[in-house]
Amino acid sequence: KRPALRLTLETTTPSILTPASILTIAAGLLGVVSSNGIISQLGIMLARGAVISSLMVLFFLPALLILFDRVIPLLTWGGWRKKEVPHES
């Protein structure tokens, strides 16, 4: 599990960080540049939320997937039944 997790994080981190950093920078600039107080606060909160969201996707979600690896199939619709894999002849 851990090598698969490491490979997944190595390959998907750039595609997660790129839009998260663009959104963070754009929202942060909106918060700094805007003269309207409400828009400025909204931009700062949006930037903060983008950072927290990207950190949770990169670190917290994989840890939860490893922690609840055996429980997830039981909570999936029809996951308690073993599915037959068709054999090719």
Buried (B, 14 or more C-beta within 10 A) or exposed (E): EEEEEEEEEEEEEEEBBEEBEEBBEBBBEBBEEBEEEEEBEBBBEBBBEBBEBBEEBBEEEBEEEEEEEEEEEEEEEEEEEEEEEEEEE
